[in-house]
Amino acid sequence: MALALLSGCGSREERAGKFASVYEAAMANNDPVMARLAMQQAVGFDDSNPDYWQQLGQVELMLGDYSGAYNAYLRANELDHNRPVVLQALADLAVIGGHIEDAQRYAKQVLLLRPDDPAPQTTLGFVALRNRDYEAALKHADAVLASRIDDSNATILKARALAGLNKSDAALTLLSDFVTGHPSDATALDALGDMSGRFGNLAGQKEAQSREITLRPKDMGLRVAYARTLYRLGERAAAHDLTYPIASSGEHQGRLIDILGLWLQYEPRDAAIAQVRQLAAQASTADKMRYAYFLMLAGQARDAEALVAPLVSLPVTAANAAPLALLAQTQAMQGRDDEALTLLNAVLTFDDGNILALRARTDLYLRTGRGRQAVFDAQRLVASKPRSADDRVRLARAYALAGQPQLAENTYRAGIQAIGADPLLFGGLREFLVKAGRSDELADLQQQFVEQKRVARAQW
């Protein structure tokens, strides 16, 4: 209401100025949401003020909206090309977005304005890291740390460069020493936990994540990641004690499916199924669908159907397309293929790109020996989800079933090239080679898998 009242008085510049004052007050009160709303109003009234766009970029960055921040800083730079802070922000956001050439260009512009500024050196180091030029990344990091020994970003950069050079012990020691001296640096802790996990040091990952949680106790994504580490360490009781209250409270911030995935993988099957049945009885409609999906994957298709069926029915709408596809999957798992296919066809007539329905129909076709139909659906899946190993495997299996073994092999190898060291793809290709009587190629395949895992650990 207060923002609305400011909209109707004075010239556009005056109204923009009043909203800018609200922004300043909100920032002083540590209220970035109100600050963003105010500055969005300010730029709406005065689009030509670079200060307003820079401030909007700043608050968007605080709120984690990298796309919004980039657009705001881009507009600020269009209005004034000589702002090092804006250029540096654009450089860093370009690195995050994978726009390497833009990142280099903006960082070099900062250096022209401020030759002694270490920030663009760090940016250029992360660019080198993206390009797998680990020696160059290390040089950039050392150049910054020579003058700013406590620079968190440069320390992380150096650790990742060392890891890329197969010096994992040195990298982990560097980060461990840094967080010992900077226990409240959440970014460094996150990097330490990530790197520890990549190199199999689960105890180190657990320690870093537990310390992060004390800094960000409401971060559900972090709590679920910590639970995953506990499960991998065999500390099942502690992981369950962490995840169950999140699930049962309904305050999971969209992380319920991740929690259910952990339960499916690590909890005793019968106990997890009983627990999910209990929770589903009092869950919201959206969460009932997630619990139904868990029950289906756990082999309880009848229970999953009982959860979904009372909540959805034809005709297909945007709201019920995914639940209907889930219902069809539960029917197919019970051998009611005709019913399932009727529902899946209806969903895909309404939305021919519905991923859940495409996967369900592909799996039905594969199970019932209809290779040519499976190829058509699986091709669309891979086109929509090129990074999905599951869908690449579906396509390869479809080609094999359709009597096109060379295309099946090509699909596995193309997936390995595009995605990397995925065990599903390598496992599928290994099985394909054995069936084709080409077991003499398995040693080379295993060596490729090992090498790709090594490369993957060094990529950031």
C-alpha positions, -999 to +999 in steps of 0.1 A: +000+000+000+028+024+009+044+019-025+011+024-043+006+057-026+040+070-038+030+064-074+005+092-078+023+124-069+049+146-086+068+143-119+082+109-130+116+118-117+103+129-084+083+097-080+114+076-089+133+095-063+108+087-036+109+050-045+147+052-044+144+066-008+122+036+001+149+014-014+175+029+008+154+025+039+146-011+031+183-019+026+191-002+059+164-024+075+178-056+058+146-060+038+159-069+003+124-080-010+109-045-002+141-029-016+137-048-049+100-038-052+109-002-045+137-001-071+116-018-097+092+010-093+120+036-095+133+023-128+098+021-141+095+059-136+131+068-145+146+043-169+176+065-177+193+066-143+222+042-141+223+045-103+189+030-100+197+001-123+230-006-105+211-006-072+185-029-086+212-053-098+227-052-063+195-063-046+187-089-073+221-104-066+214-105-029+181-124-036+199-149-058+181-138-090+212-139-113+192-134-145+175-103-131+208-090-117+225-095-151+198-076-169+198-047-144+236-044-146+235-046-183+211-016-185+233+003-160+263-003-183+244+008-214+238+041-196+273+045-182+302+025-196+327+036-170+315+019-138+340-007-126+316-022-101+289-027-128+315-042-152+329-065-125+294-077-116+286-084-153+319-103-156+312-125-126+276-132-136+288-141-171+311-167-156+282-181-136+261-183-167+289-199-187+293-169-211+330-171-212+338-146-239+315-120-222+332-126-189+366-120-204+355-089-222+340-073-190+369-083-168+394-067-193+373-035-193+376-034-155+414-037-158+415-008-182+397+014-156+414-001-126+447-018-135+455-027-099+420-042-091+424-079-082+388-087-088+390-091-126+421-113-121+399-137-101+373-136-128+398-144-155+411-172-134+376-188-132+374-183-170+406-203-173+392-229-150+361-233-173+385-237-202+405-264-182+436-242-183+445-250-147+480-235-148+466-202-160+439-203-133+465-210-107+486-180-118+456-157-116+447-169-081+483-165-069+484-130-084+454-120-063+465-138-031+499-121-033+482-088-023+450-102-006+459-133+013+424-136+028+405-133-005+379-161-004+372-163-041+408-164-050+414-192-025+386-212-039+399-206-074+434-218-064+420-249-047+400-258-078+430-252-100+451-275-078+423-301-080+423-298-118+461-305-117+455-337-098+467-322-065+436-330-045+454-332-011+469-298-016+435-284-027+417-298+003+444-287+027+442-251+013+405-249+018+406-266+052+432-241+065+412-212+051+379-221+067+397-227+100+407-191+099+374-179+084+347-201+101+318-179+090+327-179+053+298-199+038+311-198+003+345-214+013+327-240+034+305-249+005+335-252-017+352-274+009+322-297+012+318-300-026+355-308-032+356-332-003+326-351-018+342-351-052+373-368-039+355-393-017+363-377+016+327-380+030+339-373+066+353-339+054+321-332+034+300-340+065+321-316+087+319-288+062+281-292+056+274-293+094+292-261+098+273-245+069+240-255+085+249-235+116+253-205+093+222-212+072+198-232+093+168-225+071+184-236+039+164-268+030+186-276+000+217-277+023+199-298+049+189-324+023+225-324+009+238-330+045+213-359+049+226-374+017+261-373+030+250-389+063+233-417+044+264-423+023+284-426+055+260-452+068+246-429+095+210-438+086+194-429+119+208-394+119+198-389+083+163-400+090+160-378+121+170-349+098+147-356+069+115-370+086+106-337+103+111-318+071+088-341+052+061-345+079+058-308+085+052-300+048+077-272+051+101-288+027+104-259+002+099-282-027+126-307-015+102-336-007+109-355-039+147-353-030+140-367+005+118-395-009+146-404-033+170-407-004+144-429+015+140-451-015+177-456-018+188-459+018+159-467+041+146-503+047+119-507+020+090-519+042+096-492+068+098-465+043+066-476+025+047-477+058+060-443+067+050-428+033+015-443+035+011-426+069+024-392+057+004-393+025-029-396+043-025-360+056-005-345+028-015-317+004-027-326-030+007-317-046+025-338-020+002-367-025+014-369-060+050-370-048+042-398-023+024-417-051+055-415-073+076-429-044+051-457-039+051-465-076+089-467-077+089-488-046+067-514-064+035-504-047+016-494-079-019-502-064-013-479-034+000-452-057-031-455-079-053-453-049-037-419-040-039-404-074-072-417-089-096-398-067-079-366-075-077-365-113-099-374-142-103-367-179-105-344-198-068-334-198-060-299-186-027-280-179-033-287-142-039-324-144-017-336-173+012-347-151-010-365-125-029-383-153+004-395-167+014-407-132-019-425-129-013-442-163+021-454-151+005-470-120-020-488-143+008-500-166+027-514-137-003-535-128-005-549-164-035-527-175-017-515-206-048-506-226-061-483-198-027-468-194-022-462-231-056-445-234-046-420-207-011-414-220-024-408-256-049-383-242-022-365-223+002-364-253-026-352-276-031-323-252+006-317-247+029-336-271+060-326-251+048-338-217+080-355-203+063-377-177+038-391-203+065-396-230+087-415-205+057-436-194+046-444-229+082-452-240+086-476-211+053-493-219+063-497-256+097-511-245+081-536-221+056-548-247+081-551-275+070-522-297+104-509-306+095-486-335+069-467-314+094-465-286+120-450-309+097-421-318+089-412-282+125-417-270+138-394-297+116-366-285+127-372-249+164-369-258+157-338-279+140-322-249+164-336-222+198-340-238+215-343-204+193-371-192+212-404-191+179-423-185+164-410-217+195-418-237+193-454-224+156-455-234+165-445-269+193-470-272+171-498-259+144-487-284+168-488-313+180-523-303+144-535-300+136-521-334+165-541-350+188-511-354+219-522-333+243-496-348+220-468-339+217-482-304+255-483-300+258-448-315+233-435-289+252-449-260+285-435-273+270-401-281+255-400-246+288-408-230+304-380-251+278-355-242+271-363-205+304-380-193+310-406-167+274-417-162+272-453-148+238-459-166+253-451-200+284-471-194+264-500-179+241-500-209+269-500-234+287-527-215+256-549-216+251-541-253+287-552-261+284-584-242+252-593-260+269-585-293+298-609-285+323-581-282+335-587-246+371-580-258+362-543-259+351-541-222+386-533-209+389-502-231+354-492-221+363-495-184+394-474-189+373-447-206+349-447-177+377-442-152+393-414-172+359-396-176+354-398-138+388-382-133+380-354-157+346-349-142+361-344-107+382-316-121+354-297-138+336-269-120 
